[in-house]
Amino acid sequence: QLAAMPAVSAVVGKHSSKLLKALAQALSDRSPVIRQAMAGAAARVASVGKEGAVEEYVQRLRDMWGERGAEDAAARAVVGMAMKELCVNAADVMKDFYPQVLPLAFVAKMDADTAAQELFTQVWDEGAGSTAAGVRVYGEELVESITTLLQSASWHVRRMAAKAAHAWVKAAAGGLTKEGKRLLPLF
């Protein structure tokens, strides 16, 4: 709430890179209450932060999902929680980062872990509205993400990517687009 005040938001924005880096590291805390608080704080900092700092934070979250989350459902859920907080509490800022966030959310909402699945479904719903709209707007980014994740060393990630490919093709009503045709050789 303090970040909404002009004087405070200027100071927070000035130091947003360091703050977001520290808050991203705190997402690894053992306590779920601390992780939730850090995700919420990071979203509020991002709402007034510099674009470059927010971009680095989003990339850290994506890296955390790819590196630690491949075999760790709790890590995937933490990333989902942090991204959900961003979409809710820094919605205006996040619109610029939807091409990076939504492809991951589309795949991650196919997670077998219920907690991660629900969080990423909320991220997807917040950013895309519906599957058909998201596929139409972010089709190229979705296909790129799906094709990359289908090649993952992790069975869990490949499973999510395969489900996402199926959902993508199903949502691309009216025939396959150019992006959809790129998926066919993978099956």
C-alpha positions, -999 to 999 in steps of 0.1 A, spaced: 0 0 0 29 23 7 42 17 -28 11 35 -42 21 67 -26 41 89 -51 71 96 -29 74 60 -17 68 46 -52 97 67 -65 121 53 -39 108 17 -43 110 20 -81 146 33 -79 157 2 -59 133 -23 -75 160 -44 -91 177 -52 -58 144 -56 -40 129 -80 -66 162 -100 -66 160 -104 -28 123 -112 -29 129 -139 -56 155 -156 -34 131 -155 -5 106 -175 -25 128 -205 -15 120 -202 22 107 -233 39 77 -215 53 46 -213 30 35 -181 49 69 -164 42 68 -175 5 32 -161 1 43 -128 18 74 -125 -4 54 -132 -36 29 -105 -26 56 -80 -17 74 -87 -50 41 -80 -69 37 -47 -52 73 -37 -59 68 -48 -95 38 -25 -98 60 5 -93 93 -10 -104 115 -4 -135 106 -24 -165 140 -40 -166 138 -51 -130 104 -66 -136 116 -84 -167 145 -99 -146 121 -110 -119 98 -127 -144 128 -144 -160 140 -156 -125 105 -171 -120 106 -188 -154 141 -201 -146 130 -214 -112 101 -233 -128 124 -248 -155 154 -257 -132 139 -266 -98 103 -272 -108 109 -299 -133 108 -325 -105 96 -305 -76 58 -298 -75 63 -274 -45 87 -252 -66 62 -252 -95 35 -241 -71 57 -213 -57 63 -199 -92 26 -201 -99 18 -182 -67 43 -155 -75 30 -152 -111 -6 -151 -98 4 -123 -74 20 -104 -103 -11 -107 -125 -34 -96 -97 -14 -69 -79 7 -55 -109 -18 -61 -137 -9 -30 -156 28 -38 -156 23 -75 -164 4 -68 -196 38 -62 -212 51 -95 -200 22 -118 -210 41 -131 -240 67 -145 -215 43 -155 -187 13 -169 -205 30 -197 -225 44 -211 -193 11 -207 -176 -6 -226 -204 17 -255 -201 18 -254 -163 -19 -254 -159 -17 -290 -171 3 -299 -140 -6 -331 -122 -1 -313 -89 -34 -297 -80 -19 -266 -62 3 -257 -91 -24 -264 -116 -49 -241 -99 -24 -213 -95 -13 -214 -132 -49 -217 -143 -56 -184 -124 -26 -168 -141 -38 -180 -175 -74 -168 -169 -62 -135 -156 -40 -129 -186 -57 -146 -215 -94 -146 -205 -102 -178 -224 -82 -206 -241 -95 -196 -275 -86 -160 -270 -52 -168 -256 -44 -192 -284 -54 -166 -310 -34 -138 -294 -3 -158 -282 -3 -187 -307 33 -183 -318 46 -180 -283 26 -209 -271 38 -232 -299 74 -222 -293 71 -229 -256 53 -262 -261 78 -275 -287 107 -266 -264 92 -282 -234 83 -314 -253 120 -319 -256 126 -315 -218 146 -342 -199 118 -342 -173 90 -367 -179 67 -344 -159 74 -314 -181 70 -334 -213 37 -347 -200 24 -312 -193 37 -300 -227 19 -329 -245 -14 -320 -227 -9 -284 -236 -3 -293 -273 -35 -312 -273 -54 -283 -257 -38 -259 -281 -49 -279 -312 -83 -284 -297 -87 -246 -291 -75 -237 -326 -110 -243 -339 -115 -239 -376 -84 -258 -386 -48 -256 -379 -29 -224 -382 7 -221 -394 18 -225 -358 -3 -256 -353 12 -273 -383 46 -271 -365 33 -293 -338 22 -322 -360 56 -337 -366 61 -340 -328 33 -365 -325 
